Amino acid sequence: MAENKTAKTPADGGAAFPVAHSYLIQPGMSLRDYFAGQAMKALARPGNYFDATARQAYMTADAMLKARDR
């Protein structure tokens, strides 16, 4: 995966929704964060612990990013 200077880390997939204007550059959230947020919706169940669900969501996001590189 190519390094993205606007992303938090090289392995986070880069910016999910970057916004660039002549006076403002906002990198937006990372693609990894976006994937994890989407995974949270599928993983959230009554009685689940939030920290465990969040960890699982980021593991899912990491797997999704890895699959993109294949």
Summary of the structure (lengths in Angstrom):
residues: 70
radius of gyration: 13.9
end to end distance: 10.2
largest distance: 47.0
contacts: 171
relative contact order: 0.17
helix: 50%
strand: 9%
